[in-house]
Amino acid sequence: MTLDRDALFIGGTWATPATDAVLEVVSPHSEEVVARVPEGSTADIDAAVAAARRAFDEGPWPRMSPAERIEVVQNLSGLYAAKLDEMATIISTEMGSPISFSSLAQAPAPWMQIEAFLGIAREFPWEERRPGVLGADVVVRHEPVGVVAAIPPWNVPQFTILSKVVPALLAGCTVVVKPAPETPLDGYLLAELLVEAGVPEGVVSIVAGGREVGEHLVRHPGVDKVAFTGSTAAGRKIGAICGEQLKRVSLELGGKSAAIILDDADEAAAIEGLKFLGVMNSGQACVAQTRVLVSRERHDAFAAALASAIGAMKVGDPLDPATEIGPMVAQRQQERVASYIRIGQEEGAQLLVGGEGRPEGLDRGWYVRPTVFAGVDNKMRIAQEEIFGPVLSVIAYDDVADAIRIANDSEYGLAGTVWTADQEAGLEVARGVRTGTYGINTYTMDFAAPFGGFKASGLGREFGPEGLAQYTEAKSVYLAAPPM
C-alpha cells in the first residue's frame, strides 16, 4: 500500500496544490522516504481560509442546531473507531512512536475525545435564560467563534488535531488545520473520515506545511481564532501576533513536569509508573515526568533502581510490539537530545545510565540511549529546559515543602505527579504545586476535565466543558418587557 498523495484537502474536497512543492516523509527508524505528499503553500492556505470563511458566513454548518452537528460528529466517531489500527500504524510509521504507545494512546485517545465531547455537547448550555438583577430576564447564547486555525505538533498529531477540530465543529465553527511537515499522513485518513461522516464542504481543510505557511495562517485576516499546540517559543510568537490583531487564541505549550516521590511511596510502583510517564512516546511528550524529586535519604537508592529500570527498556523498531522506546522524530531532534546529555555531564550531573551514542544493535535511525542523571541541581539546564527525549533528572529534596518549592521552580506548569501511600497527603502536595494538571500515584488526562498549563505552559484549556467553550463567543440578549 502506497502512502503517497497528490492532492490537498481544501474546503472538504481534494484539490490540486498551487505549487509542485513536495514533503518527503522520512521514517525515523530506517531513514528512508516512506511517502511523498504535496507541501502546502501560502496560496493553498488562502484557498482554505476562503472556503472556511464562506462556509461560516454563508453555509449551513453554523446555522444547524447543536443536535444536528452532534449527529454528524457521532457519525465521525463510529467511522474513526473502525480505523484505530490503521491510524496507529500510520502515526508510528511517520514519526516513530512505538506501536505499543500508538495502539494505546495515539489512535484510541482521539476517538475517546470525540466521545467525551459528544457527551459534553449534549449537556452544554448553548442557550439559557437567566433572571436579571434589573427586572428583566437575560438570554445567554454561546455562538461559534468563527474560522479556526488549528496548528498541531508532530509528536501526537491526531490527539492534538481532534482536541481542536471536534469542539470547533460541535460549536459550529469552520476549521483550517495545518499539520506539521513531519506528520502529514494521518491527516489524509482523517479527511476521508470527515467526508464520509457528512461534514459539509468548506467546513474543514487540512493543509500540511512548514513554519512560513503556519505563520501565514496565523496572520490571515480571515481567521477568527488560533488554537496551537507546540513549543513555548512558537507560542509566544503566535500569542504576540494574535494580541496585535485581538484574535482569539489558545496555546498548549511546553512542560518540565516534576514527579515527587514521598518517603512512604511504594518504590516499585513509582518506578513502574515512571517507566511510562517519564519516557512516554520515547520522551517526546509535553506532560512527561522528567524531573524526579526524591528525599535526600532515598535519593541514591531510588536513582539507582530507576536507572536500572530505564536502562532495561527495549529500544528499537517502532513497529515492533515489544519496543518501548523508539527513535526521535528527526535527526535534528536526535542531535538536540544528545546535546543536552553532553550539557548534563558538563554541568556536573551524575550519569547513571545511557549517555551519548546509539543504543546497542541499532546502526541506523534517529535513536538516543535512554538516560538517567542523578545528583541534579534544579538550576541546571537539564532540569530547567524541555529536552523532549528520554532523559530523566533525579533531584534531591530536604522535606515536602522543599519538594514543592523545587517543583514550582520552573517557568513551566503543565503537569506533575506525587507518589505516596497517603492520598490526603498527596492532595495537599497537589494543592501546592502550580501546574494545570496533576496526578496522585498516576497521571492521565480525563477528557471530561480541563487540560492546560500555568505560566509558560500556555493559555486556555482543552477538554471538558471549558475546552468546548473556547470555541464559542458568549452573547447576552436583554429581554425588556414590551411597552404597555
C-alpha positions as CSV (number, residue, x, y, z in Angstrom):
1,M,0.0,0.0,0.0
2,T,1.4,3.4,-1.0
3,L,1.1,6.3,1.3
4,D,1.9,8.8,-1.5
5,R,-0.7,11.5,-2.2
6,D,-1.0,14.2,-4.9
7,A,-3.8,16.4,-3.7
8,L,-4.6,18.6,-0.7
9,F,-7.9,18.6,1.3
10,I,-9.2,22.1,0.8
11,G,-12.7,23.0,1.7
12,G,-13.8,19.4,2.1
13,T,-12.7,18.4,-1.4
14,W,-9.5,17.0,-2.9
15,A,-7.8,19.9,-4.7
16,T,-4.7,20.3,-6.9
17,P,-1.9,22.1,-5.0
18,A,-0.9,25.6,-6.0
19,T,2.7,24.6,-6.4
20,D,4.8,21.5,-7.2
21,A,6.5,21.5,-3.8
22,V,6.6,18.1,-2.1
23,L,7.0,16.9,1.5
24,E,9.1,13.8,1.8
25,V,8.0,11.8,4.9
26,V,11.1,10.0,6.2
27,S,11.0,7.0,8.6
28,P,12.8,7.9,11.8
29,H,13.7,4.2,12.1
30,S,15.1,3.4,8.6
31,E,15.9,7.0,7.5
32,E,14.2,6.1,4.2
33,V,11.4,8.0,2.4
34,V,8.1,6.3,3.1
35,A,5.8,8.8,1.3
36,R,5.6,11.9,-0.7
37,V,2.8,14.4,-0.4
38,P,2.1,18.0,-1.5
39,E,3.6,20.7,0.6
40,G,1.0,23.4,1.2
41,S,1.8,27.0,0.2
42,T,0.5,30.3,1.3
43,A,-1.8,30.2,-1.8
44,D,-3.2,26.9,-0.6
45,I,-3.8,28.5,2.9
46,D,-5.6,31.4,1.2
47,A,-7.9,29.0,-0.6
48,A,-8.6,27.0,2.6
49,V,-9.4,30.1,4.6
50,A,-11.6,31.5,1.8
51,A,-13.5,28.2,1.8
52,A,-13.8,28.2,5.6
53,R,-14.9,31.9,5.6
54,R,-17.7,31.2,3.0
55,A,-18.8,28.1,4.9
56,F,-19.0,30.1,8.1
57,D,-20.6,33.3,6.8
58,E,-23.0,31.7,4.3
59,G,-23.1,27.9,4.8
60,P,-25.4,25.7,6.8
61,W,-22.9,24.4,9.4
62,P,-23.0,27.3,11.9
63,R,-26.8,27.6,11.4
64,M,-27.5,24.0,12.2
65,S,-28.9,23.2,15.6
66,P,-26.4,21.7,18.1
67,A,-28.3,18.4,17.8
68,E,-27.7,18.3,14.0
69,R,-24.0,18.9,14.4
70,I,-23.8,16.3,17.2
71,E,-25.3,13.8,14.8
72,V,-22.6,14.4,12.2
73,V,-19.8,14.2,14.8
74,Q,-21.4,11.0,16.1
75,N,-21.0,9.6,12.5
76,L,-17.3,10.6,12.6
77,S,-16.9,8.7,15.9
78,G,-18.2,5.5,14.5
79,L,-16.0,5.7,11.4
80,Y,-13.0,6.6,13.5
81,A,-13.4,3.7,15.8
82,A,-13.2,1.3,12.8
83,K,-9.8,2.8,11.7
84,L,-7.9,2.8,15.0
85,D,-5.4,0.1,13.9
86,E,-4.7,1.8,10.6
87,M,-4.3,5.2,12.3
88,A,-1.9,3.8,14.9
89,T,0.3,2.2,12.2
90,I,0.4,5.4,10.1
91,I,1.5,7.5,13.0
92,S,4.2,5.1,14.1
93,T,5.4,5.0,10.5
94,E,5.6,8.7,10.0
95,M,7.0,9.8,13.4
96,G,8.4,6.8,15.1
97,S,6.1,6.4,18.1
98,P,6.3,2.8,19.4
99,I,3.3,0.9,18.1
100,S,2.6,-0.1,21.7
101,F,2.1,3.6,22.5
102,S,0.3,4.4,19.3
103,S,-2.2,1.5,19.9
104,L,-2.7,2.6,23.5
105,A,-2.9,6.4,23.0
106,Q,-2.0,7.9,19.6
107,A,-5.2,6.4,18.0
108,P,-7.7,5.5,20.7
109,A,-7.3,8.7,22.7
110,P,-8.5,10.9,19.8
111,W,-11.5,8.7,19.5
112,M,-12.2,8.9,23.2
113,Q,-12.0,12.7,22.9
114,I,-14.8,12.6,20.2
115,E,-17.0,10.5,22.5
116,A,-16.3,12.7,25.5
117,F,-17.0,15.9,23.6
118,L,-20.3,14.5,22.3
119,G,-21.5,13.9,25.8
120,I,-20.4,17.4,26.9
121,A,-22.1,19.0,23.8
122,R,-25.4,17.3,24.6
123,E,-25.4,18.9,28.1
124,F,-23.8,22.2,27.1
125,P,-25.8,25.4,27.8
126,W,-25.9,26.6,24.2
127,E,-28.8,29.0,25.1
128,E,-30.1,29.6,28.6
129,R,-32.5,32.2,30.2
130,R,-31.4,33.8,33.4
131,P,-33.2,36.2,35.8
132,G,-31.6,39.6,35.6
133,V,-31.0,41.9,38.5
134,L,-32.6,44.9,36.8
135,G,-36.0,43.4,36.5
136,A,-35.8,41.6,33.1
137,D,-34.6,38.2,32.0
138,V,-31.4,37.7,30.1
139,V,-30.8,35.1,27.4
140,V,-27.2,34.0,27.2
141,R,-26.2,32.3,24.0
142,H,-22.9,30.5,23.2
143,E,-22.3,31.1,19.5
144,P,-19.4,29.8,17.3
145,V,-16.3,31.9,17.4
146,G,-15.8,31.7,13.6
147,V,-13.0,30.4,11.4
148,V,-10.4,28.5,13.5
149,A,-6.8,27.9,12.6
150,A,-5.7,24.6,14.2
151,I,-2.0,24.0,14.4
152,P,-0.9,20.7,15.9
153,P,2.7,19.4,16.5
154,W,4.3,16.2,15.2
155,N,4.5,14.3,18.5
156,V,0.8,13.4,19.0
157,P,-0.7,14.6,15.7
158,Q,-4.2,13.1,15.8
159,F,-4.6,13.7,19.6
160,T,-3.9,17.4,19.1
161,I,-5.8,17.8,15.9
162,L,-9.0,16.4,17.3
163,S,-8.6,18.3,20.6
164,K,-9.3,21.4,18.4
165,V,-11.4,20.1,15.4
166,V,-14.0,18.3,17.4
167,P,-15.0,21.1,19.8
168,A,-14.8,23.6,17.0
169,L,-17.2,21.5,14.9
170,L,-19.6,21.0,17.7
171,A,-19.6,24.7,18.4
172,G,-20.4,25.4,14.7
173,C,-17.0,26.8,13.7
174,T,-15.2,26.1,10.4
175,V,-11.5,24.9,10.6
176,V,-8.3,25.1,8.7
177,V,-5.8,22.5,10.0
178,K,-2.1,23.0,9.4
179,P,-0.3,19.7,10.3
180,A,3.5,19.6,10.9
181,P,5.5,18.7,7.8
182,E,6.9,15.6,9.6
183,T,3.4,14.1,10.1
184,P,1.1,14.8,7.2
185,L,-0.1,11.3,6.6
186,D,-2.6,10.8,9.4
187,G,-4.4,13.9,8.3
188,Y,-5.3,12.3,5.0
189,L,-7.1,9.4,6.7
190,L,-8.9,11.9,8.9
191,A,-10.0,13.9,5.9
192,E,-11.5,10.8,4.3
193,L,-13.5,10.1,7.5
194,L,-14.8,13.7,7.7
195,V,-16.2,13.4,4.2
196,E,-17.8,10.1,4.9
197,A,-19.3,11.4,8.1
198,G,-21.1,14.1,6.3
199,V,-19.2,17.2,7.2
200,P,-20.3,19.8,4.6
201,E,-18.0,21.2,2.0
202,G,-15.9,24.2,3.2
203,V,-16.1,23.3,6.9
204,V,-12.7,21.6,7.3
205,S,-9.4,21.9,5.3
206,I,-6.2,20.1,6.1
207,V,-3.0,21.6,4.6
208,A,0.4,20.4,5.8
209,G,3.3,22.8,5.6
210,G,6.2,24.4,7.4
211,R,6.6,27.5,9.6
212,E,6.1,30.1,6.9
213,V,2.8,28.5,6.0
214,G,1.8,28.3,9.6
215,E,2.6,32.0,10.3
216,H,0.6,33.0,7.2
217,L,-2.4,31.1,8.6
218,V,-2.0,32.8,12.0
219,R,-1.8,36.2,10.5
220,H,-4.6,35.7,8.0
221,P,-7.3,38.3,8.4
222,G,-10.0,35.7,7.6
223,V,-9.1,33.7,10.8
224,D,-11.0,34.5,14.0
225,K,-9.2,32.1,16.4
226,V,-5.9,30.3,16.6
227,A,-5.6,27.0,18.5
228,F,-1.9,25.9,18.8
229,T,0.0,23.1,20.4
230,G,3.8,23.2,20.3
231,S,6.8,24.9,21.8
232,T,6.7,27.8,24.2
233,A,8.9,29.8,21.9
234,A,6.5,29.4,19.0
235,G,3.5,30.0,21.3
236,R,5.0,33.4,22.4
237,K,5.3,34.5,18.8
238,I,1.7,33.3,17.9
239,G,0.3,35.0,21.1
240,A,2.0,38.2,20.1
241,I,0.5,38.1,16.6
242,C,-2.9,37.4,17.9
243,G,-2.6,40.1,20.5
244,E,-1.9,42.7,17.8
245,Q,-5.0,41.6,15.9
246,L,-7.2,41.0,19.0
247,K,-7.6,37.5,17.6
248,R,-8.8,34.7,20.0
249,V,-6.0,32.3,20.8
250,S,-5.5,29.2,22.9
251,L,-1.9,27.8,23.4
252,E,-0.9,24.4,24.8
253,L,2.8,24.7,25.2
254,G,5.8,23.1,26.9
255,G,6.4,21.4,30.2
256,K,9.1,20.3,32.6
257,S,7.0,18.3,35.0
258,A,8.1,17.1,38.4
259,A,7.3,13.7,39.9
260,I,7.5,14.0,43.7
261,I,8.3,10.7,45.5
262,L,7.3,10.9,49.1
263,D,9.1,8.7,51.6
264,D,6.1,6.5,52.2
265,A,5.7,5.8,48.4
266,D,5.9,2.2,47.1
267,E,9.2,2.4,45.3
268,A,8.5,-0.4,42.8
269,A,5.1,1.1,41.9
270,A,6.6,4.6,41.4
271,I,9.4,3.3,39.2
272,E,7.0,1.2,37.1
273,G,4.8,4.3,36.7
274,L,7.8,6.5,35.7
275,K,8.9,4.0,33.1
276,F,5.9,5.1,31.2
277,L,5.3,8.6,32.4
278,G,8.9,9.7,32.2
279,V,9.7,8.4,28.7
280,M,6.3,8.0,27.1
281,N,6.3,8.4,23.3
282,S,10.1,8.0,23.5
283,G,10.2,11.0,25.8
284,Q,8.6,13.2,23.1
285,A,5.6,14.3,25.3
286,C,5.0,17.7,26.9
287,V,3.5,16.1,30.0
288,A,6.4,13.7,30.6
289,Q,7.6,13.5,34.2
290,T,11.2,14.3,33.5
291,R,12.2,15.7,36.9
292,V,12.1,13.1,39.6
293,L,12.2,14.5,43.1
294,V,13.3,12.2,45.9
295,S,14.3,12.9,49.6
296,R,18.0,13.0,50.2
297,E,17.8,9.9,52.3
298,R,16.4,7.8,49.5
299,H,18.0,9.6,46.5
300,D,20.9,7.3,45.8
301,A,18.9,4.0,46.1
302,F,15.9,5.3,44.2
303,A,18.0,6.8,41.4
304,A,19.9,3.5,41.0
305,A,16.7,1.5,40.8
306,L,15.2,3.9,38.3
307,A,18.3,3.8,36.2
308,S,18.2,0.0,36.2
309,A,14.6,0.0,35.0
310,I,15.0,2.7,32.3
311,G,18.2,1.1,31.1
312,A,16.4,-2.3,30.6
313,M,13.7,-0.8,28.4
314,K,13.7,-2.2,24.8
315,V,14.8,0.4,22.2
316,G,14.1,-0.4,18.6
317,D,11.8,-0.6,15.6
318,P,8.7,1.4,16.4
319,L,6.5,-1.2,14.5
320,D,7.8,-4.0,16.8
321,P,5.1,-4.5,19.5
322,A,7.9,-5.3,22.0
323,T,9.6,-1.9,21.5
324,E,9.2,0.5,24.5
325,I,11.3,3.4,23.2
326,G,11.5,4.3,19.5
327,P,13.6,6.9,17.6
328,M,13.4,10.6,17.7
329,V,11.2,12.1,15.0
330,A,14.1,13.6,13.1
331,Q,17.9,13.9,13.0
332,R,17.7,17.4,14.4
333,Q,15.8,16.1,17.4
334,Q,18.3,13.3,17.9
335,E,21.1,15.9,17.9
336,R,19.2,18.2,20.3
337,V,18.7,15.4,22.8
338,A,22.4,14.3,22.5
339,S,23.5,17.9,23.1
340,Y,21.5,18.0,26.4
341,I,23.1,14.8,27.5
342,R,26.5,16.4,27.0
343,I,25.3,19.5,28.8
344,G,24.2,17.4,31.8
345,Q,27.6,15.9,32.1
346,E,29.3,19.3,31.7
347,E,27.1,20.7,34.5
348,G,28.3,18.0,36.9
349,A,25.2,15.7,37.0
350,Q,26.0,12.0,37.6
351,L,25.3,9.9,34.5
352,L,23.8,6.6,35.8
353,V,22.7,5.0,32.5
354,G,22.6,6.0,28.8
355,G,24.6,8.9,27.5
356,E,25.7,9.8,24.1
357,G,25.9,7.4,21.2
358,R,23.5,4.9,19.6
359,P,21.8,2.2,21.5
360,E,23.5,-1.2,21.0
361,G,22.4,-3.0,17.9
362,L,21.0,0.0,16.0
363,D,23.2,1.2,13.2
364,R,20.6,3.5,11.6
365,G,17.7,5.5,12.7
366,W,17.5,8.6,14.9
367,Y,17.8,6.9,18.2
368,V,19.3,8.1,21.5
369,R,20.1,6.0,24.6
370,P,17.5,6.3,27.4
371,T,19.4,8.3,30.0
372,V,19.1,9.0,33.8
373,F,21.1,11.6,35.6
374,A,21.3,11.7,39.4
375,G,22.6,14.4,41.7
376,V,20.9,17.0,39.6
377,D,20.6,20.6,40.8
378,N,17.3,22.1,39.8
379,K,19.2,25.2,38.4
380,M,20.9,23.0,35.8
381,R,19.8,23.4,32.2
382,I,18.8,19.7,32.1
383,A,16.3,20.4,34.9
384,Q,15.0,23.7,33.6
385,E,14.8,23.3,29.8
386,E,12.4,21.0,27.9
387,I,14.6,18.3,26.3
388,F,11.8,16.3,24.6
389,G,13.6,13.0,24.7
390,P,14.1,10.0,27.0
391,V,16.2,11.9,29.6
392,L,15.3,11.9,33.3
393,S,16.9,14.0,36.1
394,V,16.8,12.8,39.7
395,I,16.8,15.7,42.2
396,A,17.1,15.5,46.0
397,Y,14.9,17.5,48.4
398,D,15.1,18.2,52.1
399,D,11.4,18.0,53.1
400,V,8.0,18.1,51.5
401,A,7.9,21.9,51.5
402,D,11.3,21.9,49.7
403,A,10.0,19.4,47.1
404,I,7.0,21.7,46.3
405,R,9.4,24.6,46.1
406,I,11.6,22.7,43.6
407,A,8.6,21.6,41.6
408,N,7.5,25.2,41.3
409,D,11.0,26.5,40.4
410,S,10.3,26.3,36.7
411,E,8.9,28.5,34.0
412,Y,6.5,25.7,33.1
413,G,3.4,24.5,34.9
414,L,1.7,21.9,32.7
415,A,1.6,18.6,34.6
416,G,3.0,16.7,37.6
417,T,2.6,13.8,40.0
418,V,3.1,12.8,43.6
419,W,3.7,9.3,44.8
420,T,2.5,8.4,48.3
421,A,0.6,5.8,50.4
422,D,-1.4,8.7,51.8
423,Q,-3.9,10.1,49.3
424,E,-4.7,13.1,51.5
425,A,-1.0,13.9,51.8
426,G,-0.8,13.7,48.1
427,L,-3.8,16.0,47.6
428,E,-2.1,18.5,49.9
429,V,1.0,18.4,47.7
430,A,-1.2,18.8,44.6
431,R,-2.7,22.0,46.1
432,G,0.8,23.5,46.5
433,V,2.2,22.8,43.0
434,R,1.4,25.4,40.4
435,T,0.5,23.3,37.4
436,G,-2.6,22.9,35.3
437,T,-2.9,19.1,35.7
438,Y,-1.7,16.7,38.4
439,G,-1.9,13.1,39.4
440,I,-1.6,11.1,42.7
441,N,0.2,7.8,42.0
442,T,-0.7,8.2,38.3
443,Y,-1.1,10.7,35.6
444,T,-3.7,10.8,32.9
445,M,-6.0,13.1,31.0
446,D,-9.6,12.8,31.7
447,F,-11.4,14.3,28.7
448,A,-14.3,15.4,31.0
449,A,-11.8,17.7,32.8
450,P,-9.9,20.8,31.5
451,F,-6.3,20.3,30.3
452,G,-3.8,23.1,30.0
453,G,-1.0,24.9,31.8
454,F,0.1,27.6,34.2
455,K,2.9,30.1,33.4
456,A,4.8,29.5,30.2
457,S,2.9,26.2,29.6
458,G,0.1,28.1,27.8
459,L,-3.2,29.9,27.7
460,G,-6.7,28.5,27.8
461,R,-7.9,24.9,28.3
462,E,-8.7,21.9,26.2
463,F,-11.3,19.1,27.0
464,G,-14.2,19.3,29.3
465,P,-16.9,22.0,29.0
466,E,-14.1,24.5,29.4
467,G,-12.5,23.2,26.2
468,L,-15.7,23.4,24.3
469,A,-16.4,26.9,25.5
470,Q,-13.0,28.0,23.9
471,Y,-14.7,27.8,20.5
472,T,-17.7,30.0,21.4
473,E,-18.5,33.6,22.0
474,A,-20.9,34.5,24.8
475,K,-23.8,36.8,23.7
476,S,-26.2,38.3,26.2
477,V,-29.7,39.3,25.0
478,Y,-31.7,41.5,27.4
479,L,-35.4,40.9,27.4
480,A,-37.2,44.2,28.3
481,A,-40.9,44.0,28.9
482,P,-43.0,45.2,26.0
483,P,-44.4,48.7,26.3
484,M,-48.0,48.8,27.6
